Amino acid sequence: MITLLLIIPIIGALLIAPIQEDSLTNQSRMKNIAISTSLLNLLLSIFLWLEFDSNTTQYQFVYEFDYLTFCHFNFGVDGLSLYFVLLTCFVTPIAIISNYNSISKNLKFFLISFLLLETLQLALFLVLDLLLFYIFFESVLPILFIVIIVYGSGEFRFRSANLFFLYTLFGSLFMLLAILQIYSYTGTTDFQLLSLYDISLDSQKVLWISCFLAFAIKTPLWPFTGWLYRAHADSPLAGSILLAATILKFATYGMLRVLINFLPDASNYFSPFVQTIAIVTLIYASLATIVQQDTKTLIAYSSIAHMAVVTLGLFSNTIQGIEGAILLALAHGFVSPALFICVGGVIYDRTGTRLIPYLRGLATYMPVFTILFFLFTLCNTGIPLSLNFLGEQLCLIGIWEVNPLVAALGATGILLSACYSFFLYNRISYGVYSPNLNSVLLKDISRREFMILISLLIPTVLLGIFPNVILDSIHVSITTLLYT
């Protein structure tokens, strides 16, 4: 089953490759193949989820490919990776559909790129080897680098692509050195064998710092936040959706899988340091978000703030905190892409601008869109009955048990998120219709845009009401991560 998850997007890419882009009919065929392939993978991931046994901590659906002497491919899924796999399969068709009409030039490369990105992301969450984890961690960089340059908007997209590539590559080099050092200590990079080894605290500290640098840049945590908002601002809409929904979750998964799981003593030792960095990141990003005038940049900075709360929960060493971090990471994977679709898709496609001072009074002409935008704005602030609310509350409850002062500072993010979220919503939705848009004929959202936004809203609300659908599946796996 896991092999099908990895192979189906590649098959879709191979089917698209020989088709010529010389007519609208062929372009429509390529789009239909890409969407059908990604939806088929989504159905397969749902079947994987239904067959998953949540009463064990063992890896399930394990597949080994050991026919190559120089590499041992070993794939499997457990409670830590299950929902990241589901999120990846869920978001990929949404990302492709979001740019359904706006990409016409070099369409073949665009579709193939996102199908390959789906396979590479799934491989990261499914692989059971530390060296291959690093390879797949880095494998998305070249593709996204080209996507930002070729399909991005703005005259600074080359700079944004370079910053994205160089920042993450720089941090990951230290993780590679740590992995090589782990191999020299243990003689293996297999996850199951590594869990049996006991590495000394002094060695763990060095390895932990090297790996944490890579994950801190990918999260990103202060002071490595400079690449994210630029990458979002200059990326195509589908790229922003993937960045927000899944690429940022590489760090969340890496902290769970590598730092807390294999380097528990060092993780416990450095927990106060990580909590301090997370609080600084949360307050800095929230204050920076309030003053932004570009809508995509504003949403990008809000992502940094939410991921800081996720980091607080991960390093709380409590069941509530870690489970809350996973819930908030999943909620962010639904709500943040929806907000990017609202501001970088719906509004930008109609007005040609993302600057808040040039947008006003959209509720007059776009009432349905305004309602959906309002609901996602509420979810982004962590309102009850949303998955964001449960994730944030569990993260803060978990960290409260460890350090009430850190929890109190972390709670300021809820107030600040309300400030910047409603600032954005009120400025562009209400008031006198902007004179800058007098020449623009605004239409409410299309059926395609409505279905995309509804498909993101439904799981946000349903999982916020019935969180045990997720918690029951991850509870057993989370208990093994607690440091005693």
N, C-alpha and C positions, 0 to 999 in steps of 0.2 A: 504493500500500500504506500509506504514511504517513497519507494522508487518511482511510483506513478506520480506522486506529488512533484518530484524533482524533474521527471522526464516530460510530463504533459506540456509545460510551457515551452520547452525546447522543441517539441514536435510542432507546436503552433508556430514558432519562429521559422522552422524549416519549411512549413507549408506556405508562409508568407514570402519567403526569400525569392522564389522564382517568379512571382507575379510582378508584372510591369506597372509603373505608376502613370501610364499614358492616358488613362480615362477615369472618369468618375465611377464607372462600374467596377473597375479593378480596385480603386481605392476603397469603395464600399465593401468589396470582398475581403480585402485585407483587414479592415476594421472588424468585420463580422467574425473572421477567424480568430483575431486576437481576443475579442470579447467572449466568444464562445469557449475558447481555450481556458481563459481565466475563470469563467463561471463554472466550467467543468472541474477545475481544481478546487474551487470553493465547495462544490458539492462533495468532492472526495474528502476534503478536510473536515466537513461536518460529519461524514460517515466515520472518519477516524476518531472524532470527538465522542460520538455515540458509542463506539466500541472500546473506548479508553476505560481502563480499570483504575478508579481513583483510590483504591484501598491498598495500593502497594507503592513503594518508592523506587521500584526497579524500572529500568528503561523498557519500553514496550515497542512492539512492531520493529524490532531490531533487524537491520540488514547489514551484512558485511560483504565487502567486495575486496578480496585479498588476492586477486590474480596478478596484481602488479607488485614487483619485488621492492620498489622504492617508496611505496605509499600504501597505507592501509585505510581504506574508506570504511567507516563504521558509523551507521546512522541509527537513531532511535529517538523516542519522545518520552518525556515524563511530565510531572505536574508543573515543573518550572518552565518548560518550553511549549506546552500544549497550546496555550492561549496566544502566544506570540505567533505560532504557526497559523492559527485561525485568523488572527488580525491581518497577517500578511496576505492570506488568500482572500480575505474580505475586501481589503483596500485596493488591491491591484485592479480589478475590473472597474472600480469607481474612478481610479486615476486615469485609466484609458478612456472611459466614457466622458470624463470631465473635459477633455480636449478633443472631443469627437468632431467638432466643426471648426475649431480654431487652427488645427494643424493640417495643412494640405501639401506643403513642400517637404520633401524628404520624409514622407509619411512612413515608408517601409522601415527605415532605420529607427524611427521613433517607436513604432510598435514592437519591433524586434528587441529594442533596448529594454523596454519595460517588461517583456516576457522573460528575457534573460535576467533582469533584476529580480523578478519573482523567484526564479530558481535559485539564484545566489543567496537571497535573503532566507529562503526556506532551508537551504543547506547550512547556513550559519546556525539556525535554531535547532537543527536536527543532528548535526555532526557531533560525534562523541570522541573527538581527538583534538587535543589542544593546539597542535600545529596547524591542522586543517581549519580550526576555529579562527586562527589568525589570518589564514589565507582568504577565507570567505569574508572575514571582517573587513579586509582591504579590497576585496574584489569588486565591490560596488563603486569604488572611487573613480576608476577610469571612465566607466559608462556615464555616471552622473556628471563628471567633468565635461564630457563631450555634449551631453544633453543640455547643460546650462549654457554652453557657448553657442551651440547651433540653434536651439529653440528658445533660449531665454530672451528677455526683453531688457532694454536699457543699455546705455553706452558703457556701463561699468561691469557688464557681465563677465568679461575676461578676467578682471580683477577678482570678482566674486568667485569664479570657478577656481582660480589659482589659490585663493585663500582657503577655500574648502578643501582642495586637494592637499596643499602643503601643511595646513594645520593638522589634519587627521593623520597624514602619512608620518609627520614628525613624531607625534605621540605614539603611534603604533610601532615604530622602530624600537622603542624601549620595551614594549611588550614582547616583541620578537626576541630581544636579548634575554628577557626573563624566561621565556619559554625554552630557549636553548639551555639556560642555566638549570631549569627544572629537569630537562632531559638528562643533563650531566649528573644531577643528583640521583634521579630515580631510574634512569634507563628507559623511560617510556613517556609518552604523551597521551596515552589512553585515559579517558575520564575515569573508568571503573577501576583501573589499576592505581591511578594517582590518588584516589580516595582512600587507599590502603596505606599510603606512606605518611610518615610523620616527619615533617621538616622542622628544623629548629627555629626558634623565634627570631633570632638574629638574621638568619637567611630569609625567613618569611618577610621581614621588614623590607629588605632590599627588593625582593621580588614583588611585594605588594605595591611599593612606590612606583616601580616601573610599569606595572599593569594599570595602576590607578591613573597615571598620567594619560594613557590612551583613552580610558573611559571618561575621565573628566573633560577631555577635549571633545569627545563625541556627544556628551550629555546635552549641552556643554555647561561647565561650571566656571565661575569667575576664577582667574582672569582670561579664560579662553573663549569668551562669548563673541568675539569680533567677527567670526566667519559666518555664524548662523543667520543673522538677520540679513546680511548681504546676499547669501546664497538663496534665501527665500525671496528676497525682493527681486532678484534678477533671474530666477528660475521660472520655467513654464509652470502652469498650474499643476499639471500632473507631477512634476518634480517636487513642488512644494508639498503636495499631498503625501507623497512617499517619504519625504524628509521628516515631516511632522509625525506621521503615523507609525512608521516602522524603523527608519534609519536611526532616529534618536533612541529607539528602544534597544539598539545594539548594545549601548552602554548599560542600560538597565539589566538586560540579560547577562552581559559580561560580569557585572558586579555580583549578580546572584550566582552565576555558574562558576566563576573563577575566583574572585576575591573572597567572598563569604564562604564558599564551599571548600576550596582547596587551601586557602590561606586564612583559616579562622582566627588564629592567635593574633596575627598582624591586623586583621580587620577589627578585632576587639580593641587592640592597642591604639589604633588610629581613629576609632570612632569619634572621639571628641573633635579631632581635627576636621574630619569630614563634615560633621554637624556644623562646625563654625563656617566652613567654606560654603555649605549649602545655605545657611542663613544669610551670609553676605550676598550670595548670588540671588536669593529670593528678593531681598530688599532692593538691591541694585537694579535688577531686571524690572521689578514692579515700578519703581520710580522712573526708570528710563522709558517704560512703556507709556506712562501717562503723557509724556511730552512729545510723543511721536506724531508726525503729520502724515506719514505714508501708511495706508491701511495694512498692507502686507508686512511691513516692518513692525507695526504695532502687534499684530498677531504672532510674529516670530519672537518678539521679546516676551510676550505672555507665555509662549512655550517654554522659554528658559525658566521663568518663574515656577511653572507647574513641575518641570523636571527637577527643580531644586527641592520641592516638597517630596517628590518620589525618592530622591536621594536620602532625605531625612528618614523616611519610613524604612528604607532598606537597611540603614545602619542604626536602627533602634534596638536590634537584638530582641524583638518581641514578635509574637505571632501576628498581633493586630497591625503593627507597623509594616511588616514585610508584606502581608496580604493586602493592606491598604495601598502600598506602593504599586503592587501589580494591578489592582483595580484602577488606580489613578492613571497608570501608564496606558491601560486599555481605554479608559474614558478619554484621555488626551488623544488617543489614536482615532477616536470617532469625532470629537468636537472640534479639535484644531483643524483637521482637513475640511470639515463643514464650513468653518469660518473662512478658510482660505478660498473655498469655492464661492462663498458669498461675496467677499471683497475683491478677490483676484480673478474670479470668473464672471459671476453674474453682473456685478457693478462695473467692473473694468471693461467687459465686452460691450456694454451699452454706452458708457460715458467716455471711455478712452483715458481715464485718469484714476489714480489711486490716492490723490492728495485730499485730505479731509476738508480743508478750507474751500475746495471747489465742489463739494458734494453737500447737498442740503435738500430736505423736503421730498425724499424719494417715496415716502409713504403715500403721497398723492397719486402717483402713477403706478406704484408697485405694491399694492396692499398684501397680496399673498406672500410675496418675498419678505416683506417687512415682518409679518407674523413669524415666519420660520427663522428669520434672522434674530428676532427677539428671543425665541425659544433657545436657540444655540447660545445667545449672549447670557441668558440665565444659567444654562448648564455650565458655561465657562466660569461663572462666578461661584459655582459649587452650591447651587440651590438644592434643597431637599427634593427627593424623588429622582434625582439624576445620579448617574454612576460617579460623576465628579465629586459630589457631596460625600458619598460613602468613602471614596478613596482618600480624600483630604482628611476627613474626620478620623479614619482609622490610622492614617499616618501620624496625625497629631496626638491621638490617644496613645499610640505606641511610643512616641518619643517623650510624651508626658511622664510615662512610667520610669523613664531613664533620667530625664532632665526637664523639669517643669519650665525653667527659664527659656530653654531652646524652643519648647513647644509654644510658649507665649509669643516669642518673636516670630515663630513660624506662622502663628495664627494671624499676624498682621498681613500676610499675603492674601487672606480672604477679603479683608477690607480694601486693600489696594487693587485686587482684581476686580472688585465691584466698581471702583473709581474708573479704571481705564476701559472696562467693558462698556459701561453705560455712557461714558464720554464718547466712545466711538459710535455706539448705537444712536444716541440722541442727536449728535451733530449731523449725521448723514441721513437720518430717517425723517426728522421733523423740522419744523421751522418753515420759513418762506422758501419756496422753490428757488434753487440757485440760479442766478442770471447767467452763469457760465454754461448752463445746460439748456438754455432756451432753444438752441439750434439742434438739440438732440431729441429724437423721438424715442421715449422710453417705453418699453413694453414689459409687462410682468413676466415672471419666470416661465420658461417653456415646460412642456411635459417631461422632457429629459432631465432638466435641472431640478424639477420638483421631485422626481423619483430618486435622484441621487441624494438630495437632502433628506428626504423621508427615510431612505434606507440607512442613513447615519443617525437620524433622530430616534428611530424605533429601538435599536439595541441600547442606546444611551439611557432611555427611560425605562425599558423593560428590565435591564440588568440593574438599574438603580432601585427598582421595586423588588426584584427577586435576585439579590446578589449571591444567594447560596448556590445558584447554578454554577458560578465560578468557584466560590469558596470551598464547596464540598470536594471539588476536583483537585484543589491545590493544597488543602490543609495538611494532608499527610506528608507531602514533599517539603512543605515549609518547616514542619517541626524538626526535620533533620538539619536545618541550617542554624538553629539556635545555639549560641555559644554558652557552655556551662563550665 
